[in-house]
Each structure stands twice: as structure tokens, then as C-alpha cells.
Amino acid sequence: MTVRPLELGLNLPYVEGRMDGRTPSWADILAMAQAAESIGFDALWISDHVGFGDPEGEWRGAWESWTLLSALAASTSRVALGNYVLAVPFRHPALLAKMAETLDEVSGGRLILGLGAGWNEPEFTSYGVPFDDRFRRFEDSLRIITDMLRTGRSTHEGRAIQTRSARLEPRGPRPGGLPVMVGTTGPRMLRLTAELADHWNGSLRSRDEVPALLEALDAACRVVGRDPATLTKSIEVLVRTIPPKDDVPAE
């Protein structure tokens, strides 16, 4: 078997108007996902937002990511599947661990649980989710989620979120825990990633930005006593598949 030096994933469209002015339908998303699987992509990703813009004015909505991911789990057979990344404050972490374990069962052990603190303040405000304390809630959530996925239960006395013997039963195809990916670049979140995550994602970056990010991640691993080589790393890049317009730079 040929081992590739890196794996390739495809971030699928899910926002209004993002297919040359059209909104991607489920039929569009399914067709792209199955085509990507058939030609050899390693993973499929769905980002997690409810919309962009001004909730009281111009607003561009988005399909709900976990519903789409669940449908993709039942419609594909080989590719890894993940959120890029879930806005953790939108969902209670104990329930989210339960959702992840169930989807890992449905997909036959193909889920990568991508997690982040969220950044798009208008959607937080519109849906009544606190924005200012999202990093504190994220730390509590990440500890709860990783405990439940890896040990089957969580008792956590967090400043923002608490659990009392929250149990994860039944267990799916990976009772030792499915992989958890954190998308972040900030020092506090990098430390949490180094301490608790299996994968790290640096979001959309240019080639020049990557070395400094990797150096910061390696430093965070050293602080918590972890070998940086044990943490899977990824970034997002944009690939143009059609010729550029005359007034659009090539890069």
C-alpha cells in the first residue's frame, strides 16, 4: 500500500449563495461528497455557523452542520468526517460527547470531532449565546468531552459548566475515544490543545504563516510535557479550480 506524505480533506459548502450565487442544496452537498470520496479524498468537513452578517439586516444563513454531517455518515463509506469546527458554546458538552459517540457508531468509526470556541459574535447575540465567556466555557467543555470520550464518564466542577457522573453509554466502535481536533492559534487555546487534543488545525493560512504557528504549538507541547510528534497537525488552503478573472490576482 502506498503511504502518502499528507492527507487531503474537502471543506464542503453550506452557506446561502456560495455556489456561484446559488445556495447549496442537500443534493449538491451529497454529490460533491460522494465525488470527493470516489476520487480519493481522505476527509470531508462541514463548518459550523448559523449565519453571517447583521441578524436585523443583511444576513446570509447556513445549514446546520451536525445534521449534514449525520446525513453524510449514512451516505458515504470510507472518508473521515468532521466539523470544521463546532462552535462548542452552542451545545452542552456532555450532550455533544453523546452526539459524537453516536455519530461515530453510525459512520463506522470515521468521525473526527473538530472543536472551537467560536468567533462570529453576531450569531452568538442573535441566538442568545454568551460571547464574552466563550473561552472559559470552551475549557470546561473540552475537559468534559475528552473525559467522556476516553473514560466513559465525567464529573467536572468548572467555573462555567458542571457535570455529575455524566455517563457515555453505550460505547461506539472506538471505546478508547474518537479523535478530538481543536482549531486555534491563541496561546491559551494552544496549551489546551497540547494538553487534551489529538489533532490541531490552524485554520486558513498562507505558507509564510505556518512555521511560526508550528513553533508556537511545539512550545505549548513542551510546556505540558508532550512530544509534539504525537499531535496531528493540519491547515486549510484555498485551491482555485477555474481560471482567474483578469482583475483577480493569481494568489
N, C-alpha and C positions, 0 to 999 in steps of 0.2 A: 504494500500500500504506500502511495506517495504521501509524504507529510509536507504540507505547505508551511512556509515560514510565518504566515499570519492567516487569520480568518476574516472573512468579509461578511458584513451584515447589511441589510437594506432597511432604511427608515421609511415606512410607508406613509403616504399622505392621508390626512384625516380631517383637515380644516376646510371650511367653506371656501370655494373659489380657487383652490390650489391646484387644479388640473386644467391649466390654460384657461382659467376663468370659470371652469365648472367645479361643482362640489363632488368629490369622490363618493360614489355610492358603494354599498357593500359589494355589489357585483364587480366594480372596478378594483376595490381593495383585494378581493379574493383572487381575481385574475392575475393581478401583479404578484401576490404572494405565491400562488402556485407556479407561475412562470419563474420566479426567483428560485424557488426550491428545485425546479426541474433543471435549471442551468447550473446549479451548484453553489448558490449562496449558502453560507453557514448559519445565518440567523436572520430573523425578521423582527423589527422593532415597531412599536406604536408609542408615540409621545402622549403625554397626559396633561391635557388642558381642557377647560370647558369653553374657552373663547378668548378673544383678544380685542383690545380697543377700549371704548367707553361704554359700559353697560347701559347708560342712559342716552347714548348717542349712536355713533357708528360702531358696530360690533360684528366681529367675524366669529361665528360659532364653530364648534368642533364636536365630532363624535366621541362618545365616552370610551376610553381606551381599554378598560378591562373587559367590557362586553365584546369589543372587536377581537381582543386577544383570545378570549374564550372560544369565539367562533373560529378563529384561525387554528386553534389547537385541535378542533374537531375536523378541520378541512385540509390539514397538511399531515405529513407522516415522518419527516426526517429533520427539518430545520429546527434549531433552537428558537425559542420565542421569548420576548421580553418587553417590558415597558421602558421607554427611553425619555425620562424616568418618571415613576409615580411621584406625584406631589403628596408626600406622606401626610401632611396635616389635614388633608381632605378625608382621611379614613382612619378609624380607630385601629391601632397597630395589632391588637390581639385578633380582631376580625380579619385584618389584612393577612396575617400569618395563616389563618384558616383558609382564606380565599386562595392564597398561593399554594398551599399544600393540596387543595382540591384541584386546582388547575394543573399542577404537576402530575396528579393522577390521571386527569383527562388527557393530557398530552403525552403520557408515557415517559415522564421524566425529562422533558425538554425545556422547562421554564428556567429563565434567569430573572430573578426578582430585582429589577432596577429601581432604586430609591433615591429621592432627593428632597430637599426642604421646600422647593417651590420658589419662584422669583417674580411671578406676574401679579402684582398687587391688585389690579382691578378685579380679577376673577375671585380673589380671596374676599374682597369687600362685597362684591355682588352676591356671593354665596354665603356670606356671614361667617367666614372662617377667619380667626385672628391671624394677622400677618406679622405683627411685631415679635411674637414669641415663637416663631416657627422653628428657629434653630434649637431652642430648648426642647420643644416638643419633638423635634427630629431625634435628638439624642435619646430621650426616653423611648421613643418609638423603635429606634434601631436596636436598642438593648432588649426590648421586649420581643421584637420579631426574631432576632437571631437566637435568643434563648429558646423560644418556642420551636423554631425550625430545627434546632440542633439537639435539644434535650426533651422536647415534647411538652414543656410547661414553662410558665413564667410567674414569678412573684416579684413585683418591682415597685419600689417606693420612690417614684420620680417626683420632681418638683411640679411637673405638669400633668403626668399620666401615671396611674397606678394600676396594678393587676394583683389578683389574689388566686394563686394556683390556677391560672388560666391554662387549660389543657388543650393539646393539639392531638385529637384522636377522631377518626382513625388516621394512621400514617400512610403516606403515599409511597411511591416506588423508591424514594431515597430517604429512608428514616433517619439517616445521619445528617440530613439537612440539604436542601437545594441551594445552589449558589446565589449569593446576595451581592449585587453590584451597587456601588454608590457613585453618583455623578456629582463631582465637586472640584473646586480648586482652592478654596479658602483654608487657612491654617487649621482652624478648629475642626472643620469637617474632614480635612485630610488626616488628622490624628484619629478621628473616629473610624475613618475608612481603614487605616493601617491596623487599628486595634480589632475591628469587628467584621470587616467585609472580606469577600473572596475576590471580587473584581473592582476595578476603579475605572471610571470613564471621565475624560477631561472635556467633554462637550466639543463644540465646533472650534477647531484651532487651525492656525496656519502652521506650516512646518517650522518656522522660526520660533514659535511659542512653545513647542513641545519639550525641548531639552530642559528649560527652566522648570516646567511643571513636573517632569520626571525627577529632577533633582529635589524638588520640594517634597514629592511623595516619598522618595527614598529616605529623606531626612526624617519624615514623620514615622516611617517604619523603624528607623534606628531608635527613635525616642521611646517607642513602645516595645522594643526588643524583638522586632520581626524581621526576618530575611525578606528584603524587597522582591526577591525572585519568586516568592510564594504568592504574590498578588498579581492576578491577571490585569493587564492594562489595555485600554482602548481609547480612541478618539474618533470624532466624526469629521469627515471631509465631504466637500461638495464635488461632484463629478458632473461635468457638462456632457450630455449625450447628443446634443444637436449643435450645429454651427452657431457661434455667437452672432448677434446683430452687430452692425457696423459700429454702433455707438457704445457697445458693451466691451470692456476690457477682457482679454483672454483669461486673466487671473484676478 
